[in-house]
Amino acid sequence: MFGLLNLNKPAGVTSRQVVDVVERLVRPARAGHAGTLDPLATGVLLVCVGQATRLMEYLHRLPKTYVGTFLLGRNSPTEDIDGPVTELPEARVPELAEIEAAARKLVGRIQQRPPAYSALRVGGRRAYQLARKGHQPDLAPREVEVYRMEVRSYAYPELTLEIQCSGGTYVRSLGRDLAEALGTAAVMSALVRTAVGQFRIEEAVPPERLNADTISQHLLPAAAAVAMLPQVELTDDEIARLRNGLAIAKPTAPQAEEIAGLDAQGRLVALLTAAALGVVRPLRNFAES
């Protein structure tokens, strides 16, 4: 098997548990997800199957869209309601216009401090492992990009935001930073990932609908993972040469660092790079399924 699954992760399970369901159905092929969703979160979880696991970095490049719900005037060490929530005494109640103005200031490239309860590694250990033992992990701010942050609804203390951002962005930490800018605190109470690039929640499949008979019906072509790349169609002879590690003359190939090489049926067979004008060489070959 070679392709992608656009799954609708339910709340209360980890992303790894969803991948385990897939792996049991596709053995001996491997599977892996392209972008973790916390147990609290639901929505689009892309799972790569077989050799498509070698394409996950391309899916990580895609923008992510979320609808997040936050409770203002509260804090939690986990920055969401999965941890102990404390209500702030006499917390200020910001006006909608204040929230919208503060949200606009978080759009663009920003330095984000990751949450203490995260899977990032600190000295070889997961940050959340240190946090659970009462140690504050030293997590350096990281550059992320927020493309859009809009208020969907607001009725204090509940605030719902629609956010589009780069991979690696912690949405609960965006809520934390937004609240701090307003002179208060916030915890995330719900999160739905509604899209990853062109993969939308409307087409996402609940994992419980997968079984040995149906999984192949829901498998998307691997070429969808690299739809952002320029493409070139290859002949059978060209594919054979590329699989032997040889460069080929291809005058019709675009001059690009990364090119998706497709066979006559539109299936992804290789990732290529322009070695010279009209010449491409293989970056990665994908064996015949």
C-alpha positions in Angstrom: 0.0 0.0 0.0 1.2 3.5 -0.9 -0.8 6.5 -0.1 -2.5 8.8 2.5 -5.5 8.6 4.7 -7.3 11.8 5.7 -8.8 10.8 9.1 -11.1 12.6 11.5 -9.5 12.0 14.9 -12.0 11.7 17.7 -11.3 13.3 21.2 -9.9 11.2 23.9 -7.3 9.2 21.9 -3.8 10.0 20.9 -2.6 10.4 17.4 -0.4 7.3 17.9 -3.4 5.2 18.8 -5.0 6.2 15.5 -1.9 5.2 13.7 -1.9 1.9 15.5 -5.4 1.2 14.1 -4.1 1.8 10.6 -0.9 -0.3 11.0 -2.9 -3.3 12.1 -4.9 -3.1 8.9 -2.0 -2.5 6.5 0.7 -4.8 7.8 3.4 -5.4 6.8 3.4 -1.8 5.5 4.3 0.9 7.9 2.2 4.0 8.8 2.9 7.3 10.4 1.0 10.6 11.1 2.0 14.0 9.7 1.3 16.3 12.6 0.3 15.4 16.2 -3.1 16.3 17.6 -3.4 16.2 21.4 -5.9 13.8 22.9 -8.3 16.8 23.6 -8.2 17.8 19.9 -10.3 16.4 17.0 -10.2 16.8 13.2 -7.9 16.2 10.3 -5.1 13.7 11.0 -3.1 12.7 7.9 -1.7 9.2 8.1 0.9 8.1 5.5 0.9 4.5 4.5 3.8 2.4 3.1 6.5 4.4 1.2 4.3 7.5 1.7 5.9 7.8 5.1 8.9 9.2 3.2 6.6 12.2 2.2 5.6 13.4 5.7 8.0 16.4 5.5 6.0 17.8 2.6 2.7 17.5 4.6 4.4 19.3 7.5 4.9 22.3 5.2 1.2 22.7 4.6 -0.7 25.4 6.5 -3.0 24.1 9.3 -6.5 25.6 10.0 -8.0 25.2 13.5 -11.1 26.3 15.4 -10.1 26.6 19.0 -12.3 27.4 22.0 -10.7 29.1 25.1 -12.0 30.0 28.6 -10.7 33.4 29.7 -9.8 34.2 33.3 -8.4 30.8 33.9 -5.0 29.1 33.8 -3.7 25.6 33.9 -0.1 24.2 33.8 -1.0 22.3 30.6 -2.7 25.4 29.1 -5.8 23.4 28.4 -8.6 21.8 30.4 -6.7 18.4 30.6 -4.8 19.9 33.5 -6.0 21.3 36.8 -7.8 24.6 35.9 -7.7 27.6 38.3 -10.1 30.5 38.0 -8.5 33.8 38.5 -10.0 36.0 41.2 -11.4 39.3 39.8 -10.2 38.6 36.3 -10.8 41.4 33.9 -13.3 40.9 31.2 -11.9 42.2 27.9 -14.1 43.8 25.2 -14.5 42.2 21.8 -12.6 45.1 20.1 -9.6 44.5 22.5 -9.5 40.9 21.6 -9.7 41.5 17.9 -6.9 44.1 18.1 -4.7 41.8 20.2 -5.3 38.9 17.8 -4.1 41.0 14.8 -0.8 41.6 16.6 -0.2 37.8 16.7 -0.5 37.5 12.9 2.7 37.0 11.0 6.1 35.5 12.0 6.3 35.4 15.8 8.5 33.9 18.5 6.4 31.4 20.4 7.3 29.9 23.7 6.2 26.2 23.6 4.1 24.9 26.4 5.8 23.0 29.3 3.5 20.1 28.6 4.7 19.3 25.1 6.5 16.4 23.4 9.6 18.5 22.7 12.8 17.0 23.9 14.9 18.7 26.6 18.2 17.0 27.4 17.0 13.8 25.8 13.6 13.7 27.7 10.2 14.9 26.8 9.2 18.3 28.2 6.0 16.9 29.6 7.9 14.2 31.5 9.9 16.9 33.3 6.8 19.0 33.9 4.9 16.1 35.5 7.8 15.7 38.0 7.6 19.4 39.0 10.5 20.6 36.9 10.0 23.6 34.6 11.6 22.6 31.2 13.8 25.3 29.6 12.1 25.6 26.2 13.5 28.3 23.9 11.0 30.3 21.8 10.6 29.1 18.3 9.6 31.0 15.2 6.2 30.1 13.8 3.9 31.9 11.4 0.3 32.8 12.0 -1.4 33.5 8.7 -4.8 34.4 10.1 -6.5 34.7 13.5 -10.2 35.7 13.7 -12.8 35.8 16.4 -15.6 33.4 15.6 -17.7 34.1 18.7 -17.3 35.6 22.2 -19.5 35.4 25.2 -17.3 35.7 28.3 -15.6 33.6 29.4 -15.8 31.5 26.2 -13.9 32.7 23.2 -13.7 30.8 19.9 -11.0 31.6 17.3 -10.3 30.4 13.8 -6.6 30.2 13.2 -4.5 29.3 10.2 -0.8 28.8 11.0 2.4 27.0 10.1 3.2 23.5 11.3 4.8 23.4 14.7 2.5 26.1 16.1 0.9 25.4 19.5 -2.7 26.7 19.4 -3.1 26.5 23.1 -0.1 28.7 23.5 -1.5 31.2 21.1 -4.5 31.4 23.4 -2.2 31.9 26.4 -0.3 34.7 24.6 -3.5 36.4 23.4 -4.9 36.4 27.0 -1.6 37.7 28.5 -1.7 40.6 26.0 -5.2 41.3 27.4 -4.1 41.2 31.0 -5.7 37.9 31.8 -5.2 34.2 31.3 -6.8 31.5 29.2 -7.1 27.7 28.9 -8.1 25.9 25.7 -11.3 23.9 26.1 -11.7 22.4 22.6 -9.7 22.3 19.4 -10.7 21.1 15.9 -8.3 20.9 13.1 -10.5 21.7 10.1 -7.8 21.5 7.3 -4.2 20.7 6.5 -3.6 22.4 3.2 -6.1 21.0 0.7 -7.1 18.1 3.0 -10.4 19.2 4.7 -12.4 17.8 7.6 -15.5 17.5 5.3 -13.7 14.6 3.5 -12.0 13.1 6.6 -12.9 9.5 7.5 -13.6 8.5 11.1 -11.1 5.8 12.1 -13.8 3.5 13.3 -15.0 3.2 9.6 -11.8 1.6 8.6 -11.5 -2.2 8.2 -9.6 -4.6 6.0 -12.3 -4.3 3.3 -12.7 -0.5 3.3 -9.2 1.0 3.9 -8.1 0.8 0.3 -11.2 2.7 -0.7 -10.2 5.6 1.5 -6.5 5.6 0.5 -5.6 8.8 -1.4 -2.8 8.8 -4.0 0.7 9.6 -2.7 1.0 12.3 -5.3 -1.5 14.3 -3.2 1.2 14.8 -0.6 3.4 16.7 -3.0 0.7 18.5 -5.0 2.5 21.8 -4.2 5.5 20.7 -6.3 5.8 21.1 -10.1 5.2 17.9 -12.0 6.6 16.0 -15.0 5.3 12.9 -16.7 7.9 10.1 -17.2 8.0 7.2 -19.6 8.6 3.7 -18.5 12.2 3.8 -19.8 12.9 7.1 -17.9 11.5 5.6 -14.7 13.7 2.5 -15.1 16.8 4.7 -15.5 15.9 6.9 -12.5 15.4 3.8 -10.4 19.0 2.9 -11.2 20.1 6.2 -9.8 20.8 7.7 -13.2 20.1 11.3 -14.4 17.9 11.6 -17.5 17.5 14.2 -20.2 14.1 15.8 -19.8 13.7 19.0 -21.8 10.1 19.4 -20.6 11.0 19.2 -16.9 10.7 22.5 -14.9 13.9 24.0 -13.4 13.2 23.4 -9.8 14.9 22.0 -6.7 12.0 19.5 -6.2 9.8 18.0 -8.9 7.2 15.3 -8.6 7.8 12.6 -11.2 4.6 10.8 -12.3 4.0 7.8 -14.5 1.4 7.9 -17.4 -1.4 7.0 -14.9 -0.5 10.0 -12.7 1.1 7.9 -9.9 4.0 9.3 -8.0 7.2 7.3 -8.9 10.0 9.6 -7.9 11.0 13.0 -6.5 13.5 14.7 -8.8 15.7 17.7 -8.9 17.0 19.7 -11.9 20.7 18.8 -12.3 21.2 21.0 -15.3 19.1 22.7 -18.0 16.9 19.9 -19.4 18.4 17.2 -17.1 16.9 15.8 -13.9 18.2 13.3 -11.4 16.4 11.3 -8.7 16.1 12.5 -5.1 13.9 9.6 -4.0 12.5 6.7 -5.9 9.4 4.8 -5.0 9.3 1.2 -5.7 6.4 -0.3 -7.7 3.5 -1.1 -5.4 
